[in-house]
Amino acid sequence: MKLLLPQFIENRLSHPMVAKMVSFGIIGLGNTVIDLAIFSFAYKVLGLPLVPANVLAWLVAVSGSYVMNTMITFRAESGRVLRRKDYVSFVASGILGVIATTTTLVVLSNFMPVIGAKLVSILAGFVVNFAMSHFVVFRRKVPLDQA
């Protein structure tokens, strides 16, 4: 039984979509720390309201996320090249994620502590952000002669 678990994990991680999700998630954890730190500073120290503090934190984190996902998670699709057009697309697609996180944050903050609501909202944003990144921003571009 002990030998089956490592083999199962290795088989799952060797699947390209699972590997991308794991990479996206690890990068997301780093950006979550950045997001949470900036949100906490803006909300607690600067006294910004929930929504502006959340949007500010998201803007900083989404920029770091774009760079890391371009270089690591979606390197095959992006060629590890940072492009203004792709960044704008990444940020635009991330707007759905920030809507999901902000809505979750505002609703849950009525029922639980703000930091707990923020952590739950991050999970909602992960699902939306990965789907948008995979299917919209970093999808493989088909050369015109093959279209």
C-alpha positions as CSV (number, residue, x, y, z in Angstrom):
1,M,0.0,0.0,0.0
2,K,2.8,2.4,0.8
3,L,4.2,2.0,-2.7
4,L,0.9,2.8,-4.3
5,L,0.6,6.3,-2.9
6,P,3.9,7.7,-4.4
7,Q,3.1,6.0,-7.7
8,F,-0.4,7.5,-7.7
9,I,0.9,11.0,-6.9
10,E,3.6,10.7,-9.6
11,N,1.1,9.6,-12.2
12,R,-1.2,12.5,-11.3
13,L,1.6,15.1,-11.4
14,S,2.8,13.8,-14.7
15,H,-0.6,14.8,-16.3
16,P,0.0,18.2,-17.9
17,M,-3.2,19.8,-16.6
18,V,-2.6,18.6,-13.0
19,A,1.0,19.8,-13.2
20,K,-0.2,23.2,-14.4
21,M,-2.8,23.4,-11.6
22,V,-0.2,22.5,-9.0
23,S,2.3,25.1,-10.4
24,F,-0.5,27.7,-10.6
25,G,-1.5,26.9,-7.0
26,I,2.0,27.2,-5.7
27,I,2.5,30.6,-7.4
28,G,-0.9,31.5,-6.1
29,L,0.1,30.7,-2.6
30,G,3.0,33.2,-2.9
31,N,0.8,35.8,-4.4
32,T,-1.8,35.1,-1.6
33,V,0.8,36.0,1.0
34,I,1.5,39.2,-0.9
35,D,-2.2,39.9,-1.4
36,L,-3.0,39.3,2.2
37,A,-0.1,41.4,3.5
38,I,-1.1,44.4,1.3
39,F,-4.8,43.9,2.1
40,S,-4.1,43.8,5.8
41,F,-1.8,46.9,5.6
42,A,-4.3,48.9,3.5
43,Y,-7.3,47.8,5.6
44,K,-5.8,47.9,9.1
45,V,-3.0,50.5,8.9
46,L,-4.2,52.9,6.2
47,G,-7.9,52.4,7.1
48,L,-9.1,51.9,3.6
49,P,-12.6,50.3,3.2
50,L,-12.9,46.6,2.3
51,V,-13.3,47.0,-1.5
52,P,-10.5,49.5,-2.2
53,A,-8.1,47.6,0.1
54,N,-9.0,44.3,-1.7
55,V,-8.6,45.8,-5.2
56,L,-5.2,47.4,-4.3
57,A,-4.0,44.1,-3.0
58,W,-5.2,42.3,-6.1
59,L,-3.5,44.8,-8.5
60,V,-0.1,44.1,-6.9
61,A,-0.6,40.4,-6.6
62,V,-1.9,40.0,-10.2
63,S,1.2,41.7,-11.6
64,G,3.5,39.2,-9.8
65,S,1.2,36.4,-10.8
66,Y,1.4,37.3,-14.5
67,V,5.2,37.3,-14.4
68,M,5.6,34.0,-12.6
69,N,2.9,32.2,-14.5
70,T,4.4,33.4,-17.8
71,M,7.8,32.2,-16.8
72,I,6.8,28.9,-15.1
73,T,3.2,27.6,-15.4
74,F,2.5,28.6,-19.0
75,R,6.0,28.8,-20.2
76,A,5.3,26.5,-23.3
77,E,2.4,28.7,-24.3
78,S,4.0,32.0,-23.6
79,G,7.6,31.2,-24.7
80,R,8.6,32.9,-21.4
81,V,8.1,36.3,-23.0
82,L,6.4,39.1,-21.2
83,R,4.0,40.9,-23.5
84,R,2.0,44.0,-22.8
85,K,-1.0,42.5,-24.7
86,D,-0.9,39.3,-22.6
87,Y,-0.5,41.3,-19.4
88,V,-3.6,43.4,-20.2
89,S,-5.4,40.2,-21.1
90,F,-4.3,38.5,-17.9
91,V,-5.4,41.5,-15.8
92,A,-8.7,41.8,-17.7
93,S,-9.5,38.1,-17.2
94,G,-8.5,38.5,-13.6
95,I,-11.3,41.0,-13.2
96,L,-13.7,38.1,-13.0
97,G,-11.5,36.7,-10.3
98,V,-11.4,39.9,-8.3
99,I,-15.2,40.1,-8.7
100,A,-15.5,36.6,-7.3
101,T,-13.1,37.3,-4.4
102,T,-14.6,40.7,-3.6
103,T,-18.2,39.4,-3.6
104,T,-17.2,36.4,-1.5
105,L,-15.3,38.7,0.9
106,V,-18.1,41.2,1.3
107,V,-20.8,38.5,1.8
108,L,-18.8,36.3,4.2
109,S,-17.6,39.3,6.2
110,N,-21.1,39.6,7.4
111,F,-20.9,36.1,9.0
112,M,-17.3,35.7,10.0
113,P,-14.1,37.7,10.8
114,V,-12.8,39.7,7.8
115,I,-9.5,37.8,7.6
116,G,-11.4,34.4,7.5
117,A,-13.7,35.8,4.8
118,K,-10.6,37.0,2.9
119,L,-9.0,33.5,3.0
120,V,-12.2,31.8,1.7
121,S,-12.5,34.4,-1.0
122,I,-9.1,33.5,-2.2
123,L,-10.3,29.9,-2.9
124,A,-13.1,31.2,-5.0
125,G,-10.7,33.4,-7.0
126,F,-8.4,30.4,-7.6
127,V,-11.0,28.5,-9.5
128,V,-12.0,31.5,-11.7
129,N,-8.4,32.7,-12.3
130,F,-7.0,29.3,-13.3
131,A,-9.9,28.7,-15.7
132,M,-9.4,32.1,-17.3
133,S,-5.6,31.7,-17.5
134,H,-5.7,28.3,-19.0
135,F,-8.6,28.8,-21.4
136,V,-8.2,32.4,-22.4
137,V,-4.9,34.1,-21.6
138,F,-2.3,31.4,-22.1
139,R,-4.1,29.2,-24.6
140,R,-1.8,28.0,-27.4
141,K,-1.9,30.3,-30.3
142,V,-2.5,28.5,-33.6
143,P,-0.3,29.9,-36.4
144,L,-2.3,31.6,-39.1
145,D,-1.1,29.0,-41.7
146,Q,-2.6,26.2,-39.6
147,A,-5.9,28.0,-38.8
